[in-house]
Amino acid sequence: MNVTSKSLFIFRMRKACEIARMKGAIFNEPVVFAQAALESAWGTSRLAREACNLFGIKATPSWKGPVITLPTREYVAGKWIVVPANWRKYPSWNECIVDYSRILHACPWYRDALENINDPDAFLRGLLPTVREPGWATDPIYEFKVKQIAKEIEKLGGPKWERS
């Protein structure tokens, strides 16, 4: 992926985050940018293109909106497997970010993330699974990947990964 495409992603994310905040979404911006870039291949994945789903948000039985079915990789019992999954479909990136915020507020296992909304490191750690609670991703090096992408985003003029 070239710098121009990544810069366009950052521009689109900045606008989507701005609109999502106007709709009441609460999140840590540097983490949201980096998660979205990782999960959506900088907005180019099929899930992002066809469903405006930037975070790999699955459609659970309680989801009443549109759905798209696509394969996904999950890390299970120490190995990667490919399984089909139903994903939430959104009309826009900002609606996806609003739903991401709703999910964080609805699931008690994300309370540590929300308590550290202004600290990207602590916010991200609060999204990760623990022995007792599920988390955002099954990838055992998810935190490392998000932080690596965040560094690249910052170099391209995106939000800075710092405590506010």
C-alpha positions in Angstrom: 0.0 0.0 0.0 1.4 3.4 -0.9 1.7 6.5 1.2 -1.1 8.3 -0.8 -3.6 5.6 -0.1 -2.6 5.6 3.6 -2.9 9.4 3.7 -6.4 9.2 2.2 -7.3 6.6 4.9 -6.2 9.0 7.6 -8.1 11.9 6.0 -11.3 9.8 5.8 -10.8 8.5 9.4 -10.4 12.0 10.7 -13.7 13.1 9.1 -15.5 9.9 10.3 -14.2 10.3 13.8 -15.4 13.9 13.9 -18.9 13.0 12.8 -19.0 10.0 15.1 -18.1 12.3 18.1 -20.9 14.6 17.1 -23.2 11.6 17.3 -22.0 10.9 20.9 -19.3 8.3 20.3 -16.5 8.1 22.9 -13.2 6.5 22.1 -9.4 6.9 22.0 -8.6 8.4 18.6 -5.1 7.1 18.1 -6.2 3.5 19.0 -9.3 3.8 16.8 -7.2 4.9 13.8 -4.6 2.1 14.3 -7.2 -0.6 15.0 -9.2 0.5 11.9 -6.0 0.5 9.7 -5.0 -3.0 11.0 -8.5 -4.6 10.8 -9.4 -3.1 7.5 -6.1 -3.1 5.7 -6.2 0.7 5.7 -9.8 0.7 4.4 -9.1 -1.6 1.5 -10.4 -5.0 2.8 -13.5 -6.4 1.3 -15.3 -6.0 4.7 -14.4 -2.3 4.7 -15.3 -1.7 1.1 -18.6 -3.6 1.0 -19.8 -3.1 4.6 -18.0 0.0 5.9 -16.9 -2.3 8.8 -13.5 -1.0 9.9 -13.0 -3.1 13.0 -14.1 -6.6 12.1 -17.3 -6.3 14.2 -19.2 -9.5 14.0 -23.0 -9.7 13.7 -24.2 -11.4 16.9 -27.7 -12.7 17.1 -28.8 -9.5 18.8 -27.7 -7.4 15.7 -30.8 -6.3 13.8 -29.0 -4.5 10.9 -27.7 -5.7 7.6 -25.1 -8.5 7.5 -22.4 -9.7 5.2 -20.8 -13.2 5.4 -17.1 -13.5 4.7 -14.3 -15.8 5.9 -12.0 -14.8 8.8 -8.9 -16.0 10.5 -9.2 -16.8 14.2 -6.4 -17.8 16.5 -7.7 -20.9 18.3 -5.8 -23.4 20.5 -2.4 -22.1 19.3 -3.1 -22.1 15.6 -4.7 -20.0 12.9 -7.9 -21.3 11.3 -10.2 -19.9 8.7 -13.9 -19.9 9.4 -17.0 -18.1 7.9 -18.4 -15.3 9.9 -21.3 -12.9 9.8 -20.3 -9.3 10.0 -22.2 -6.1 10.7 -22.8 -3.9 7.7 -22.8 -0.1 8.1 -23.9 2.7 5.8 -20.7 4.7 6.6 -17.4 4.7 8.5 -18.8 7.1 11.0 -21.7 4.8 11.8 -19.2 1.9 12.3 -17.2 4.1 14.8 -20.4 5.0 16.6 -21.3 1.3 16.9 -17.7 0.5 18.1 -18.2 3.0 20.9 -21.6 1.5 21.8 -20.0 -2.0 22.0 -17.3 -0.7 24.3 -19.9 0.8 26.6 -22.2 -2.2 26.5 -19.6 -4.9 27.3 -18.4 -4.9 30.9 -15.0 -6.4 30.0 -14.1 -3.1 28.2 -14.5 -1.0 31.4 -10.7 -0.8 31.8 -10.4 0.7 28.3 -13.1 3.3 29.0 -11.6 4.2 32.3 -8.4 5.1 30.4 -9.9 6.9 27.4 -7.1 9.5 27.3 -4.2 7.0 27.6 -3.8 5.0 24.4 -1.6 2.4 26.0 -4.0 1.7 28.8 -7.0 2.0 26.5 -5.6 -0.6 24.1 -4.7 -3.0 27.0 -8.3 -2.6 28.2 -9.5 -4.0 24.9 -7.3 -7.1 25.0 -8.6 -10.5 26.3 -7.6 -11.7 29.7 -7.8 -15.1 31.4 -11.2 -14.2 32.7 -12.7 -12.0 30.0 -12.9 -11.9 26.2 -11.4 -9.0 24.3 -11.4 -7.4 20.9 -9.1 -9.8 19.0 -7.8 -13.4 19.2 -4.4 -12.5 17.7 -1.8 -13.0 20.5 0.3 -10.1 19.1 -2.6 -7.7 18.4 -1.3 -5.1 20.8 2.1 -5.0 19.1 0.5 -4.8 15.6 -1.8 -1.9 16.6 1.1 0.0 18.1 3.3 -0.5 15.0 0.6 0.8 12.8 0.0 3.7 15.2 3.6 4.8 14.7 3.2 4.8 10.9 -0.1 6.8 11.2 1.6 9.4 13.4 4.5 9.7 10.8 1.9 10.4 8.1 0.2 13.2 10.1 -2.4 11.2 12.0 -3.2 11.4 15.7 -0.2 11.2 18.1 0.0 8.2 20.5 0.4 10.1 23.7 -1.3 10.6 27.0 -3.4 13.7 27.2 
